[in-house]
Amino acid sequence: KEAVAQCKRAGIKVRMVTGDNIDTARAIARDCGIIDPTDDFSITMEGPKFMQEIGGVICVKCKTKICDCPKDQISAERQRKKIREDTLKNMDRFNEIVDHLDVLARSRPEDKY
């Protein structure tokens, strides 16, 4: 709890990304000071819902989730292509959510990207 308080005093926004269910995640976040119970704008969301809201991660070039663009330097050199660059499909929705998102529950490794 003290570490979270120190981060907040330093101007660092602390977020929790966990595989726990949303109720457990919210309770832990409250206990350690990540969520302020008086903050009406704080968002706690499940990873799959978050990904649905933002449209997921897509390739900048292909505009699709899955494509043939190389994902590493060795493959890119072999194929004589640029490495895949990712972006969010719905950046506007991401920007609406991100400042108030404190807890992301039921997260998968991809949600932590």
C-alpha angles and dihedrals in degrees: 000000000000092000090054090049091050091050092050091049088052090053095254117140109223117210131181121221112183145154090230120113116268097256093050092044092050092049093049091046090052092047094052095042100251091120120048107212089214094056107102091186098056113121126209112184139167117248096241091051090049092051090048091050094051095039094241132264117312138179112264092219101041099030089220135109093232122038142143096254111127115255099200139043096250093053091044092054092047092050093038090232136120120264114264113268116205131210137165119270094222107032092164092060091045090054091051091053107033101074092055100036108113104157132031109190132187087026126174123208089262090058090062091061 
